[in-house]
Amino acid sequence: MDTRRIGDVDVSAIGLGAMPMSIEGRPDEARSLATIHAALDAGITLIDTADAYHLHADDVGHNETLIAKALASHDRGRDVLVATKGGHLRPGDGSWTLDGSPRHLKDACEASLRRLGVEAIGLYQFHRPDPRVPYAESVGAIRDLLDEGKIRMAGISNADPAQIGLANEILGGRLVAVQNQFSPAFRSSEPELRLCDELGIAFLPWSPLGGISRAGELGSAHAAFATIAEARGVSPQRVCLAWMLAKSPVVVPIPGASRPETIRDSAAAVDLVLTTDELAELDAA
Ligand SMILES: NC(=O)c1ccc[n+]([C@@H]2O[C@H](COP(=O)([O-])OP(=O)(O)OC[C@H]3O[C@@H](n4cnc5c(N)ncnc54)[C@H](OP(=O)(O)O)[C@@H]3O)[C@@H](O)[C@H]2O)c1
């Protein structure tokens, strides 16, 4: 598997987005463990999660616990960079709420450390700006966690260019990753992608295939992806991920999966090299 860099760590160029295994429509544990193991078998060494990837009020951290179990039962589990997040909450009624206060972020990080069973979290990302808390205060908590050695690397998510600049300043130039929504259907994070490219910061597109319920429609919604996929004898999803990888060496897509076959198919995108003409066509699609 080709690798890309997040901070000082080489990771597989395609990561696994683990959210579908813990929220609405999640599969049973056996299928989830098989999915994570299939990702590792395919050479994936980056898994994206969050404490808020759970369903009921009393199963906070469901996804982190699942990942810890899967990694402990695979011989390549130790090679994986687990990227988790804090700052979102799910009260159990289907909604997603926010708490970006330093107190919450520090408590959330401690809980994630326990669930993941590690002394330091590989990559900790501030999940989403909380309008009730000054951004500098939230990111200041992430800086403190870094300085205390609770987290090895710091990232942010759902940030605009000004927030990326501010976060990197507060972190003293130690911002290593930005995770924003980016897919054929949602391209408005191009400015953040370009800024990360200039700064040498990893850019992790979330919902790269259009999201859990729309990923299957990729080919029909964007005909150019289906046409190229057919010509190449691969899935439109694989074409989509290859198109993203070609945008910049800082791009590390994290497609979600809840089945072994989908993550295997996505992982194979690293071997699909699209031509300049194909890329131009997809850019314009
Ligand atoms: N930072 C944030 O605010 C934020 C927000 C949303 C998501 N995320 C992260 O981004 C990750 C990815 O986003 P997402 O899961 O919402 O959406 P996504 O990656 O766009 O789509 C996931 C869905 O695509 C299907 N799929 C994956 N690979 C496929 C393939 N090769 N062929 C056909 N179908 C395929 C999967 O199906 P199966 O389920 O059948 O395997 C899955 O349900 C999440 O898991 C999470 O880690 C972050």
PDBQT file of the ligand as one rigid body, heavy atoms in Angstrom, charges set to zero:
ROOT
HETATM    1  N1  LIG A 301     -15.134  15.126  10.914  1.00  0.00    +0.000 N 
HETATM    2  C1  LIG A 301     -16.416  15.031  10.703  1.00  0.00    +0.000 C 
HETATM    3  O1  LIG A 301     -17.215  15.897  11.074  1.00  0.00    +0.000 OA
HETATM    4  C2  LIG A 301     -16.938  13.808   9.992  1.00  0.00    +0.000 A 
HETATM    5  C3  LIG A 301     -18.275  13.751   9.547  1.00  0.00    +0.000 A 
HETATM    6  C4  LIG A 301     -18.687  12.605   8.865  1.00  0.00    +0.000 A 
HETATM    7  C5  LIG A 301     -17.808  11.563   8.650  1.00  0.00    +0.000 A 
HETATM    8  N2  LIG A 301     -16.519  11.635   9.130  1.00  0.00    +0.000 N 
HETATM    9  C6  LIG A 301     -15.545  10.540   8.912  1.00  0.00    +0.000 C 
HETATM   10  O2  LIG A 301     -15.462  10.281   7.524  1.00  0.00    +0.000 OA
HETATM   11  C7  LIG A 301     -15.666   8.892   7.308  1.00  0.00    +0.000 C 
HETATM   12  C8  LIG A 301     -16.271   8.647   5.956  1.00  0.00    +0.000 C 
HETATM   13  O3  LIG A 301     -17.497   9.289   5.825  1.00  0.00    +0.000 OA
HETATM   14  P1  LIG A 301     -18.892   8.504   5.757  1.00  0.00    +0.000 P 
HETATM   15  O4  LIG A 301     -18.706   7.172   6.335  1.00  0.00    +0.000 OA
HETATM   16  O5  LIG A 301     -19.906   9.419   6.306  1.00  0.00    +0.000 OA
HETATM   17  O6  LIG A 301     -19.216   8.472   4.202  1.00  0.00    +0.000 OA
HETATM   18  P2  LIG A 301     -18.525   7.906   2.873  1.00  0.00    +0.000 P 
HETATM   19  O7  LIG A 301     -17.156   7.460   3.133  1.00  0.00    +0.000 OA
HETATM   20  O8  LIG A 301     -18.733   8.933   1.846  1.00  0.00    +0.000 OA
HETATM   21  O9  LIG A 301     -19.476   6.688   2.536  1.00  0.00    +0.000 OA
HETATM   22  C9  LIG A 301     -19.492   5.559   3.371  1.00  0.00    +0.000 C 
HETATM   23  C10 LIG A 301     -20.361   4.519   2.732  1.00  0.00    +0.000 C 
HETATM   24  O10 LIG A 301     -19.844   4.199   1.476  1.00  0.00    +0.000 OA
HETATM   25  C11 LIG A 301     -19.941   2.829   1.244  1.00  0.00    +0.000 C 
HETATM   26  N3  LIG A 301     -18.707   2.467   0.524  1.00  0.00    +0.000 N 
HETATM   27  C12 LIG A 301     -17.444   2.614   0.979  1.00  0.00    +0.000 A 
HETATM   28  N4  LIG A 301     -16.548   2.203   0.054  1.00  0.00    +0.000 NA
HETATM   29  C13 LIG A 301     -17.286   1.771  -0.999  1.00  0.00    +0.000 A 
HETATM   30  C14 LIG A 301     -16.941   1.213  -2.254  1.00  0.00    +0.000 A 
HETATM   31  N5  LIG A 301     -15.658   1.041  -2.594  1.00  0.00    +0.000 N 
HETATM   32  N6  LIG A 301     -17.951   0.870  -3.093  1.00  0.00    +0.000 NA
HETATM   33  C15 LIG A 301     -19.251   1.059  -2.740  1.00  0.00    +0.000 A 
HETATM   34  N7  LIG A 301     -19.628   1.587  -1.553  1.00  0.00    +0.000 NA
HETATM   35  C16 LIG A 301     -18.659   1.933  -0.693  1.00  0.00    +0.000 A 
HETATM   36  C17 LIG A 301     -19.955   2.141   2.579  1.00  0.00    +0.000 C 
HETATM   37  O11 LIG A 301     -20.844   1.060   2.469  1.00  0.00    +0.000 OA
HETATM   38  P3  LIG A 301     -20.954  -0.149   3.531  1.00  0.00    +0.000 P 
HETATM   39  O12 LIG A 301     -21.437   0.492   4.798  1.00  0.00    +0.000 OA
HETATM   40  O13 LIG A 301     -21.935  -1.051   2.895  1.00  0.00    +0.000 OA
HETATM   41  O14 LIG A 301     -19.593  -0.725   3.711  1.00  0.00    +0.000 OA
HETATM   42  C18 LIG A 301     -20.390   3.244   3.538  1.00  0.00    +0.000 C 
HETATM   43  O15 LIG A 301     -21.682   3.053   4.032  1.00  0.00    +0.000 OA
HETATM   44  C19 LIG A 301     -16.559   8.474   8.472  1.00  0.00    +0.000 C 
HETATM   45  O16 LIG A 301     -16.560   7.082   8.643  1.00  0.00    +0.000 OA
HETATM   46  C20 LIG A 301     -15.939   9.241   9.596  1.00  0.00    +0.000 C 
HETATM   47  O17 LIG A 301     -14.787   8.549  10.046  1.00  0.00    +0.000 OA
HETATM   48  C21 LIG A 301     -16.084  12.736   9.787  1.00  0.00    +0.000 A 
ENDROOT
TORSDOF 0
